Amino acid sequence: MSQEAVPSSQPKGLLQQMEELMAALNADLSQLDADFGQSAERQAPTPADGPDRA
């Protein structure tokens, strides 16, 4: 019967690990998105679709 307690505790540990990994991945992607946005603003300070464009 003690074996039944072990498998039930493992998924909870795995779920917690997955949640932590997803949170870290989300934070990394948010930072990458912010960095990408800043980089795009520096490379193209003027809009491509301006009044001079025909």
Order of alpha helices (4+ residues) and beta strands (2+ residues): alpha
